[in-house]
Amino acid sequence: MARKIGSRYTAHQILGRGSAGTVWLGEGPEGPVAIKLLREDLASDQELVGRFVQERTALLGLEHPNVVSVRDLVVDGNDLALVMDLVRGTDLRTRLDRERRLAPEAAVAIAADVAEGLAAAHAAGVVHRDVKPENVLLDMQGPLGPGGSHRALLTDFGIAKLIDSPRRTRATKIIGTPDYLAPEIVEGLPPRAAVDIYALATLLYELLAGFTPFGGGHPGAVLRRHVTETVVPLPGIPEELWQLLVQCLAKAPASRLRASELAARLREQLPTLRGMPPLDVDEPDAEPEEAAETPDAGEPQTPVRARRGAVPLVPGAKTDSNRDTHTSMRVPAPDELAGGARGTARAPRAAGAPRPGSARHRAATRRRRLIMAGAAVALAAAAGTGAWLATSGEDAAPAQDTKNTAPASP
């Protein structure tokens, strides 16, 4: 059913839904457009509406071939909407869901496109703050690029910043998707351009491997890994490309490349990647979330393993199909980030060894205790038998050699 958006636009049909709002196929004075209509509760927030208007100039001035341009911002009664260019194609998440991982040449070409879009945004003083596959659109009507890739355009500029008002999030909340959050955001620092570089490097890792470097399990565990863990190497890619990933996934923001530098370095890698097939790597097992134990049985049931990547932000909630976010999460305390006694950070351990505190670890501990208890019973029985034999021998005749007489167990 069509609906009017302001005085100039008409929304005809829904293209997609996310946690921040609904995207409609619309019509404006200059032809078809995409209209992102924010949720009603956001539209009724006067502080957010004020921020929305303040961002108008910056968002409308952002023009680049790898950025989905914002044509207009509409504030009309309960309607709060961004009017954007309509891209004929799909989003990168849909392609990943279909193919799982891309050939390195195509993956790097897409990442280079996004980096160039970020370079233009950063030059204009705009930080995206939510770079992820859902926010990368692929233009299916344009010419093919390296590795058969479609031109990539970054969308949803400004949404995270609009939602992230001080009154909404305060100092103990963060905005974003756990898999792609830079460590400095997790630690409560203000987001700068370097957070987009970290998120883009995470995205490129995912395009190559089929999973994100720190994803999987409870959101708190994912956030902690960003701060405490190092990225696991990907076998089979050129060393220079790997070093680019490592540098852009650095914990220190100042160690990462700028967007323009990253774009140029990625373009330089394309000739060396020509014809290379997708990587043959196994997705790592996520840590067991929990294991339901049967009261009558001594062993826990098979632990439930979460898929690396898709992470619900609200405990107990189903993962959003497109992992759209802008949901507030609590900033972990310093002792939690350090993997304290009640933390879930994955400590280094031998290959195949269970994580301390996991279901496998508890089961192994229980088995060891049962074995030790059994051994203690057997030892006690043996000691008791020896004492009985010694006593029986004493009753029959005087002991000839006291060295073979075992003392009674205490």
N, C-alpha and C positions, 0 to 999 in steps of 0.2 A: 504494500500500500504506500503510495507516494505521500510525502510530507514536506512542508515548506521549512527551510532552514534560513532564517532571516528573510530579507526581501528579495534576494537575488538568486537563491539556490533552491533546488528541489531534490530531495533524496528519494530514489526510486526503489532500490532493493539492497538488502544487507549483503555485504561481501565477506564480512568476518566479525568476530566478537573477541574482545580481550577484557582484562580486568579493569582497564581504564575507560573503556567505552566501546562503541560499535562503529565499524567502518561501513559506509554506504556508497553505492554507486549513485552519483548524482549528476545534475545538469546545472550549468551556470551560463552566464551571458556569453562565454567564449567556448562553450561546448562541454563534453563530459569531464567530470572531476571525481575525485575520491573525497568523501566527507567523513572525518573522524568526529563523531558526536560523543562528547564525554558524558560520563554517568551523571544522573540528576543530582546525586548528593554532592558531586564536585561542582556542578553548575550553581548550586545554592550556597556555596562557600564564597562569601564576599571577598575574603582575603585572596583566595585563589583567582577569582575573577580579576582583581586588581593586578596580580602578577601576570595574568594572561594578557592583559592590555599592555603592560610594561614591556613584555617580550615581543610585542607585535613587530616593531621596527627591525629587531635583530633577525627574527624568523623570516619575515618577508624579504629581507635583503640577501638571504642565503641562496645564491644561484650557482649551480655547478652540474656538469653532466652526470656525476655520480651521487647526486643528492636529489631526493624527491622534494621538489620545491613546494613551499607553503604559499598559496596564492592569497589566502584571506583568513582572517580570524573573525568568527561571528559570535557576538554576545547579544542574545535576543530572548528576553524573558528567562525561561528555564533552560534554554539551549545555549550550550557552549561548544563551539565546533571549530576544527581546523579544516580548511578547504585546501586540498593538495592536488598536484598533478596525478592523473590516472595512469598507472603503469600497467601495460598489457602483459601479464606474465604471472609468475608465482613467487613465493618467498623461498628463501634458501632452506628453511627448515623443512618445507615440503619436499624439496629435492633430496635433502639428507635422509629423510624418512624413507624415501624410495630407493636410494642408492647406498645408503649407510656411510660411504666415504667416497671421495672424488680422486681422480688421478691428480698427482702433484701439480702438473702444469695448469690444469683448470682451477685447482684450489688456490694456487698462488696468484693467478690472474684475477680471481674474484677478490682476494684479499688486497691486491694492489689497487683495484677499483675503489674499494671501501677506504683504503688509506688515503687516496687522493681526495675523496669526498671529505674525509676528516680533516685533511690539511686545509681545505678551503674553509671549513667551519671554524677550526681553531684560529685561523688568520682573522676571522671575523669576530673572535671572542666568544664563540659558542662551543660548549662542551656537550657531547651527546649524552653520556652517562648510562646508556643502556644498549651498547652494541652487542648484538646477538643475531643468530640466523633468522629469527622471526622478523627482525627489523631490516633485513637485507632483501630487496626485491630484485628479481631477475627479469630484464626486458626481453621477452620472447620474440618481439617483432623486429628488433634491431639485428645487425650483422653479428656473426659469431666471432669470438675472440680466440686467444691462445687456448689450445686444448679443447676447442669446441664450447668454450664458456660463453654464457650470455652476459651482456653488460650488467654490472651490479650497481644498484642505487641504494643508498642508506636513507631510511625513513624514520619518522617519529622523533625528529629533533624537537627538543623543548618539552616533551611530555614529562620526562622524569623530573626536570627542574620545576615545572609547574606544580606537579603533585607534591614535591618535596618542600612544602612550606614549613617554616619553623614551628608553627602551632600544631601542624599535623604530626611531624616526626620528632620534634624536640631533639635533645642531644643524645638520647639513648636509642634512637631508631635509625635505620638505614633503608635506602630505597634501591632496588635493583634485583637482578637475577643472580642467585648464589654462585652458579658455575662461572660467571664472567666478572665477578667483583674483584677489583684490585685490592691488595692488602691494606693500603692506606685508608680506603673507605671502611673496611672492616674495623680498623683501629680508630675510626671516628674522625679522621682528618677531612678537611674540605676537598671535594673532587676537583682536580685540575685536568688539563688536557691529557696527562699521562695515563689517566684511568681508561681512556678510550683506546690507547695503544695496548695496554694490558688485555683489555677485553677482545681487541682484534686479534692479538696473538693467540688467545685462548680459542677464538673462533677458527683461526687457521689450523691450529693443532687438531681441533675437532674435525675439520674438513679432511685432513690427512689421515687421522687415526680412526675416526668413527665414534669417538668419545672425548669428553673434555678432560684436561689433565688433573683436575682436583674435584670432579663431581662424584656423586654417589652417596646415598645414605641421608642422614638427618641434615637439615640446613646448617645447624650449628657446627657439625663436623666438617661440612664443606667450607664454611667460612674460616674455620681454624686451619685447614690445610693451606688455604691461600697464604696465611701468615707464616706457617711453620714448616711446610714441606717444599722440597725441590721437585721440579718437573721430571717425570720419568722419560728417558730418551726414547726416540722413535727410530728403530732400525730401518735402514734402507733409503734414507734421504741424504742428499749431499751435506757434507759437514758445514759448509757456509750457510745453507738454509737453516740447519739446526742451530747454529750459533745465533742467527737472527732471532729465532724463536726464544732461545734462552735469554738473550739480551732484553727482548721486549716483555718477557715474563719475570724480569728482575723484581725483587721485593722493593728495592729503592726506586722511587719514581724518576729520580735524576739519572739513573743508569739506562733508562729506556730511550729508544730513538724517538725523534719527532715524526709526525705523520708524513711529512714530505720526504724525509730521509728514508723511512720505511718503504714508502711507495717506490722510490727510485731503486732501492736495494732489491726489492721483490721483482721489479721488472728486469733487473740484471740477471736474475736467477732463471728466467723463463727458458732461454735457449738450452740450458743444461738439463731441463726437465722434459724436453720434448720426447714424446713417445713412451715415457715411463708409466707403467700400469699403477693402479691403486696399490697402496701398501698392504702387505699381508701380515697384519698384526692382530693379536687376540685382545679382545676387550678384557681388562682386568676384572677379577671378582670384586664386587663391593664388599665392604665389611658387613658381617651379619648384623641386621638391625636388632633382632631379638629372637629368641626361640621359646616357643610354648613348651612347657615341661609337663609330662603326665605324672600325676602324683604317685601312682602305683608303680611306675617304671623308674628304673635308675638312670635311664638315658634320656636326654632331651630329644624332641622331634627335630627333623631337618630344619636348620635355620633358614629364615626367609632372606634372600639376597636381593638387594635393590639394584636395578639397572643403573650403571654409571650414566650420569647425565640428567635425566628428568628428575626434578626435585620439587615436591610440593612445598610452598613456603609456610603454610599453616599446618602444624602437626595434625595428622588424621584426615586431612583433606586430600581429594584426588588431584593428581597432577593435571594442570591445565593442558588441554590438547596442544596448544601452541606456545605454552610456557610464557605467555604475556605476563607482565608482573606489575610493578609499581605498588607492591604490598610492603608495608613496613615490617621490619624485623628488628629484634633487640640486638644492640651491639654487645658482643661477648665481653665479659670482664677480662682484665689482664691475666688472671690465674687460669681462666678457661682457655684463653688463647695459648697459654703455655702448656696446656695439657695436664691440668692439676689432677688431684686424686679422683675427682668426679668427672674429669674431662674424657673426651673420646678421640683425642688426636692419635693418629696411627704411629706408634713408636717403632723405630727400626727393630727388625727381628729377623731371625734366620728364615730362609726360604721354606715355605710350607708350615711354619710354626704359627699357632693361632694367636690372635691379638689378645693381650691381657684384658680380662673382663668380658670377652666375647663368649657366645654359647659354646663354641668349640673349646675355649680355654677352661670354662667351668666344667664341661664334661670330662676333659682330660684330667683336671684337678680331682674330680670326683673318682675317676678310675684309679688314679694314683693312691688316693686315700683308701679305697676299697682293697687295693693290692697290699698296701702297708698294713691295713687292719688284718687282712688274711694272714700276712706273714707273721704278724705279732701273735695271732692266735696259734699258728703252727709252731712258732718258737716256744710259746708258753706250754703248748701240749707236749712238745719234745722235752722241754725242761722238766715238766711234771712226770713224764714217763721215766726220764733218767733218774729223778729223785726216788720214784717208786722202786725202780730196779735196785738202786743203791741201798734203799731201806730193806728191801727183800733180801739182798745179799747179806746185810748185817745180821738180819734175824737168823739166817742159816748158818753162817760161820763168820769168824773175825776177818776183817778186811786185811788183805795181804799187801795192797799197794794203794795208799790213799791218794796218789797223783791222779788216778782215774775216777775219783769220786767227785761229781759236779756239785757245786754248792747250790742250795735251793734258791729259786728266783725270789727276789725281794718282793 
